[in-house]
């Protein structure tokens, strides 16, 4: 059963990432159809995560009401519907479709966290959550490898309709384990009565608050790497579209390896905040190396350095989510996950438009990576405060228990 739970949650997350990154993988092609710049197409990912923020606010109570499996099915339905709407080549519809897909994206992690905590041992959660989170770069791999090919072979609209068909298959497959996985759901839970309860859990507990803010920085960097890799390669470094898509796939493959590797390292260290600090340092160094790239660089070196950057910049999520389950009150894990993910998605919502504005001012995507290196350095300060808060809470909790 734990293997099936892990496989199912990973595939749902991979599909959500595929839908989110499919347009970015064909940004130059799509920009021509919509009559906008490739940087504007990158903003579509921000709209997806704006929708994800909304459902993250109610992710905990909604998962308790429907059950984690039914919530995952609803997520797939919204993602598939959003993909279908994205086929309409008009900016207003494109924006609405992105928000709809984002509503589905935001439901994936609270439901997955509840299932994985229930069916996996605590000492292996860093690795288990990292394996599950490898679904995000896995979806990016599939997007980078398939989207440009489909766009040139059958058209980008047909490719998006294929995603809608895959969503329907996923909904049908999840019906089989639903009764077992949703047997602890509480239909009486009011999921709209207190939409900010998850945020309240996070903000009241200082360690969770700093970890959530840390994820805002990390997610801004991650999605900038994912969303603008193709545009950076094509516009700044003179790569072809299909060639750039393959590099994007390689970047995402490195992200998969990074997530699994960092999850294992975090468990071995016994301190996931230390693992996150190492990730922040390596991301800062990698971003500075990207900032120095020019068209004269060998293409294999460009691809290799982007792959090394993605080991850290795309590899932090599982360690982060496992740390949330460690810090959160046992009965509020889904709420804490949803509340923290509001900050995570907020990083995308703020980060991608900021990168777009900076690109307009600076003229090159490579130069923007100097700023991303600075953001990664800032995250080290947040990790330090998260550690201090965690140590203080570890001292006060036993005292509170003794007093009770």
C-alpha angles and dihedrals in degrees: 000000000000090000092052091047091050093046093048096048091045093051093047090052091046090054092049089052091047091055092045096049101035093090092045090054090060097032097137092049094044093045089061092051093050096038095237137109123274089245089059090053087055088061087067088078089057090055090051090054092046086061089045090055091056095054092041088063090063098025096108100050092036090055091049091049100046100025124247095270095050089046089054090051091051088049091055091048092055093044092050092046091049091051090053092050091049089068090074105094098220125106097227092051090043090056094047091047091052091052091049092051088047092056087059093045092055093057096058104078103043090052093043092048091054092050096046094047089051097048105031133066117254095234091061099043095104091060095037094050090045091052089051092046089052083080089079097061089035088061088048090052091054091045093050094046100041109028099066092043092049091045092055096039106041105358132268092265093060089050091055092048088054088059090055090054091050090053091056091051090051092051090053093048093052092055090077099066096030098102092052097042095044097045092109097050120126111216089192093066111118104221097181099043095081109017092168097052092105091051089049091054090051098044095047092055110064096205091053090045094057093043089051091051089048089057090053089062095042095047092050089056095043097052092043088057092045099041100043103034094097093044091047092051096044100040103031105026103032099242122155119248097251090040091052091047090056090051088050088054090050090051090053092047088056088050090055091051090046094053094051092043096048091046090055091045092050092052092046093049091047087219117083093185088064089052090051091051091054089049091053092052095048092046091054092051092046093049091053090052091052089050089062096053121119134177088261091068115102110260092232090057092049091050092046095051092047088051091051091049091052092054087074106019092053097029105071104078102085092048089049095049092046089053089053091056088049095050100037125090106263095243094046101052095117091046092049091047091050093046094049091047090058086066091042093054090041087064089059093044092053099031102055097050088046090053089048092052092046090049089054091050099041099034097221135073090214092063091053089064090073087066091048089054088055091051090052090052090051090057090065089066090053092049090053091054092044090055093049091049092048091052092049092049091050089057097045098045096064089046091051090049092051092049090051 
